[in-house]
């Protein structure tokens, strides 16, 4: 079982409130504005659950209509791929090894009254004899008309269709104890968007995705003290990823502007352990 997943945002409430907005705009490109606002939020922003071969796992997504008008939404599953450099691609058709056939949605469309919410259920039935691994897919919550158009056009429908709004929720299910196995390969500095940025390189030799968390206490060349936080995007099985370390912002303030070289120390954590770091970033 080999699935591909893009990153998911940090857990919590994920929302879209804008005319012609799509949360997949990085792949879809510029989209035309449609006739109405998409004022929807969902929680949680991702699911991380465990299952067993031959077993069933049920979950519920809470969908909020934060607008002043009733809204009708369509829900479906999507496959996606995610490269070590953070490039995302989305697929309506089943990718090789997709576990989307295991998924049953409560229904295809929902209608939510103004400033109301509902609970949407889905389940994953793992076929008996399935190998240990991670089932990964995405739930797409979309404005109803473009979503229906994509479904009608068939399994190869293009995600470049105009959409009034879309929220994507990643689902990660570890089957039969699948788990990440992360190792810290190196740390250093690289150019990211024209700025010299501290980075760490991490390899995942496990059979489920992992994430780096925690913080480092840093002091820059001018004596400024601040915290460095790792990018929280997933590291998929078999990937080696170089992740930036970003200065923590305090409250509503912008992150501090630091000057290299800097010294940093602390622990970067992951699901099964941590990495103690004493480093000079030059």
N, C-alpha and C positions, 0 to 999 in steps of 0.2 A: 504494500500500500504506500504509494508515494504521492503526496498531495503538495500543493504549493499555496502559500498564503501571504498576503500583504500585511503590512503593519496595522495594528489597531491602536486607537488613541487610548489614553489612560482611562481607567474605569471611572464611571460616574454618569452624568447626563449629557448626552450628545444631541445637538440640535442644529437645525437649519432654519433661518428666517430671512428670506430674501427673494426677490423676484428673479425667476430664472436661475435659481441657485442649484448647483449639484456638488455633492461632497466627493465626486469622482472626477472633478474638473482637471486634475493633473493628467489624466489619460484622455478625457473627452475633448479637451481644448475649449475654445470659446464657444458658448452656446447662445442661441437667440433667447431673448426674454419672452415668456409666454404670458397668458392673460391673467394669472392670479398668483398670489403669494403662496409660498410653501412654508407654513408656520407649524413645524412639527419638531418634537424632541423625543428621544428614546432613552430608556435605561434598562439594563446596564449598557455600556458602550461596547462591551465584548463579553463573551462567555468562555470560561476555562473550566471544563468538566472532565470527569473520568468515566469510562465505560468498560464493558467486558465483551469479548466475543460471544455472540448469541444473546446479548442483553439489550435492554431498551433504556434510553435516557430521555426524560422529558424536561423541558425548560419553558419559561415564559418571558416574553419581552413586553415591557410596559411602553405604550405609545401615547404620547401627550399631544393633543391639539391645543397649542397655545394661542391660536388665532381667535378672531371674533366671529368666524363663520364655520359651519360644519365642513368637514373635509373627508373625501373618499381617497383611500390609499390602496395600492396593490403591493403584495409581498411575494417574493420569489427568492430562490437561491442562485448564487453566482460563484463560479470558480475564479481563482486569480493566481498569478505567479508573482514572485518577489525576488529580485536578484540581490546578490551581496552588496551591490552599490546602491540599493534602495529604489530600483526601477520597478514600477508596478504595471501589470497588464491584467485586464479583466476579460472573462469569457462567459458568454451565455451557453455555448456548447460545452459538453463534458470534456474536461482534460483527461489524459491518461491517468488511471488510478483514482479518479474522482470518487469521493464518498457521498456526493449529493443524492444518488439513488437511495441511500439509506434514510433520507430525511422526509418526514411527512409534516406538512404545514396544516394548521387548523383550518384555514381557508385561504383563498387567493386575494380577497379584497375585504376591507373593513371600512366602516363609516363612523366617524367620531364627531360628536356634537362639539359646539364651540366651547373652548376652555374646559375640555374634559379629557379623560384618559380611558384606555382599556388595556386589558391583558391579552396578549396574543400568544398562543401556545404552539409549540412544535416539538417533535420527538425524533430521535435518531435510533433506528433499529440496526444494530451491528450484526451482520450475517454470521452464523456459526462457522467456525474455522477461519475467521478473518485473522490475519497476522497481527502481531503487536506493532503498534505504530500510532500516528496521530492523524485523526480525521479532521480536516480543516475545510471550511467553506464560509461563505458570507451570506447573511440575510440582507436583501435589498428592500428598503421601504421607500416606495416611489409614488409620485403623483399618478393617479390611476390611468389616465388616458395614454401617456407614452409607454407605461409599463404594459398595458394591454396590447398596444401595437406591437411591442417587441415579442410578446408571447404568441400573438397571432401569426407573426412572420416566421415562427419556427425556431428550432434549436440553434440555428446559425444567425439569429437576429443580432444586429450590430448594436453595441453600446454607444455608438456615436449618434443615436437618435436624440432629437431635442427632448429635454426633460424639464419639467417645472420644478423638480426637486428630487433629491435622492439622499437617503442616509444609509450607510453601509455598516453592518454590525458583524464583526468576525466571530466565528465559533471555532474553538479549539477543543477537541475531545481526545484525551489520551486513552488509547485502547490497551487493555491488559498490562498496565503499569509503564507505558511509554514515558520517558522523561528525558530532559536535556542533560548533556554532560559538557560543561563549559570549561575551557582553559584560556588563561591570559597569555597571548603570544608575545606582545610587545606594547610599548607606549612610545609616543613621540609627538611631533608637530607636523601638520600638513596644511596646505592652502585649501580653504573651504570658502567659496564665494569671495575670493580675493583677500581673505583674512587668514593670517597664521593662527592656527587653532590647535590646542592640545587634543590628542586622540589616544584611544586604546584599541588594540586589535584582539578580537576574541574568536575562538573556534568552538563550534558545537559538534561534538562527536557522538551525541546522543540520538534518540529517535523521536524526540518531540522538541518544540521550539523552546527557547529560553530568553530571558531578558536580564539586563544589567541594571542594578539599582544602587542606592547608597550615595555617598558624597565624599569629596576630598577637601581638606582644609588647605587653602593655597595662599601664598604670599608672592606678589609680583616684584619686578625689578625696582619699583618705586616704594616698596614697603606696604602696598595696599593689601589688606587681608579680605578674603572672600571664600565662598564655597564653589567647587566645581561639581556639576551633576552630569552623569552620562546620558546620552540619548537613549530613550526607552523603547526603541523599536525592536521587533523580534529578531532573533538569530535562529534561522531554521536549521533543521538537522543537516549536517554535512557542510554548512556554510562557515566561512571565515569572514568576519565583518570588521571594518574599522569604523568606530563610533566616536563622534566628537564629544568633548567635555565642555559644557557650557556654564558660564558664571550664573549663579543663582540671583534672581531679582528679588528685592525686598519689597513686599507690598505691591503697590501699583507703580513702583519706580522701574526704570529701565535697568537691565543688567549692567553691572559696573564694567567700564572699559579698562582692561588690564594690559600691562606691558610685559612682553617676554624679555628675558627668561623669567620663569617662575618655579617655585618649589611647591610640591603638593604631597600630602600624606593622608592616609585614612584607609577605609575599606570599601571596595565596590562589591556589592552582594549580588547573588543570583539565587535561584530557587533551592539549590542544594548545598550552598556554601558561600564563600566569599574570597576575595583577593586583597591581601594587605599590600598597600602601595606606598613606597617612598621614592619619589621621582623628581628629576629636574627636567622641565620642559623648556628647551632652548630654541 
